[in-house]
Amino acid sequence: NGHRKSLLLSNITLLFGSILWANTYGTGKLSTLYCAQFLMGCGSGSLGVTRSYIVEQVLPKERTNILAIMTTLQYAGFTISPIIGAYL
């Protein structure tokens, strides 16, 4: 239950920061961008919680495989996101 609260709080923070970031152009203030980036950074800090949740939920013989898949998807996102952003 503690994992759920932590993940929910971090996702709400990330969502609020993303909405603020999307509206930065309308405000025209650099401080709004800094605030949005700060909130998005704080909301993105859920990786440790996610991994500990997976470790608790998955059988010991499957943990290495599941964590490897999760790490692969994470780095694929790091690689693909800038490419998608460049086209938008």
C-alpha positions, 0 to 999 in steps of 0.5 A: 500500500505504501508503494501505491501512495508513493507512485500516485504522489509522484505521478500527480506531481509529474502530471502537474509539472507537465501541464505547467510546462505545456502552458509555459509558452502562454505565460512567456515567463522563464520562471514558469519553465524552471518551476515546471522542470523542477516539478517534473524532476520531483515527479520522475523520482519514482524509479526506485519505488517501481523497482522495489514494488516489482521485486516484492511482487515477482517470484525470485526466479523471474526478478532478473528477467523482469528487471532487465526488461524494465531497464531495456524499456526505460533506456528505449524511452530515453533514446526514442523520446528526443527523436519524437520530440524533434519531429514535434 
